[in-house]
Amino acid sequence: RSSDLSFFAMNFAILSAAANWSVILLCIGLKLPQIATVLRSKSAKGLSFYTGVASIYCYSVATAYGYSNQFALKNYCESIVLLVQELFLFWLTCLYQKRDVFYLTIASGIYAGVTGALFFGLFPPFFMD
């Protein structure tokens, strides 16, 4: 019985790791078709500036939460992958929608400040729970 249990545990660990890495690999390709379409058409028509802002903040909080709680990288790596892609897509949106640089600079400063505070644990612990 003990050998059956260890065999099951070993197979479960392998399946769990495979599922985890497959999610990360799928996330790598999630935004690439959209990015390619924007690059090819040189237009961000149909993309929302505010949805991009909201997505960036969501992925940033998820990444900061995993980092500040010292989770294994594999447990929040998809947030990092999606954040990088979303930042690039947001940059393209701003470029092709000709957004005002002044407001983008202010928004970038706020983003950097809040994200830095999340990463370095400057918010009270209850804020991250």
N, C-alpha and C positions, 0 to 999 in steps of 0.2 A: 504494500500500500504506500509506503514511504517513497518508493521509486516511482510509482505512478504520479504521486503528487509533485515530485521534483521534475519529472518529465513534463507535466502540465505547466508548471511554473516557468520552466525554461522556454517552452513553446509560446506561452503567453507573453513573456518578455520579448521574444523575437518578433511576434506579431505586433506588439505594442510599439516597439521601436520602428518597425516598418511603416506602421500607420502614421506615426509621428513625423517621420521623414518624408512620407508621401504628401502629407499636408503642406509641409514646408516647400517641397518641390512644386506642388500645384499653385501655391501662393506666388512663386517666382513668375509663373506665366499668367497670373490673373489679370494684371493691368497692361501687360505687353501688347496685346492686340489694340487696345485703346490708344496707347502711346504711339504705336506704329501708324494708326489711322490719323492721329493729329499731326504727326511729323510728315506723313505723305501728303496730306491735304493742306498743310500749313494754315490750319484753321482750328479754333477751339469752339466752333459753333455747337451749341447744345450742351456744353460743359458749364456747370455752375461754379462760380467763384466761391460762393458761401458753402456749398457742399464740399468743395476741396478743403476749405478752412476747417470745417467740422471733422472731416475724415482725418486730417493731419493731427488735430488735437486728440481724437479718439485713439489713433495708433500710437501717438506719443505717450498718452496716459497708460495704455496697456504695456508699452515697452518700459516705461519708468516704473510701473508697478512690479513687473517681473524682475527688473534690475535691483530696485530698492529692497525687495524681499529676498534677494539672493537666490532666486530660482535658477535652475540649470538653464543654460542658454537655449537648449532645444525646446524648453517649455514656452518661450516667448519669441523665438526666432521668427515666426511668421509675422509677428507685429513689426519687427524691424524690417523685414523684406517688403511688407506692404507700405510701411512708412516711407522707405526710400523711393519706391515707385510712385507713391502719391505725391511726394515732394517734387519729383521730376514732372509729373503730370500737372501739378499746380503751377510750376514754373512755366510750362508750355502754355497753360491757360492764361496766365498773366501776360506772357509775351504776345500771344496772338489776339488777346482781347484788349491789348494796349492799356493795361492798368497803370494808374498813377504811381510812380516810384516812391513818392513821399509816404503815401499810406502803406505801401508794401514794406518800407523800411520800418515804420512804426509797428506794424503787425509782426514783422520778423523779430524786432526787439522784444516785444511782449512774449512771443513764442519762445524765444531763447531763454528769457528770464523764468517763465513758468516751467518750461521743460527742465532747465538747470536746477530749479528748486525741487522739482519732483525727483530728479535723479540723485540729488545730494541730501534728500531727506529733510528739507527745510520746512516742509509742511507738517503739522501735527499728525501723529500716527493714525488718528481716527479718520483723517481726510482720505487716506489710502485704503481704508477698509470698506 
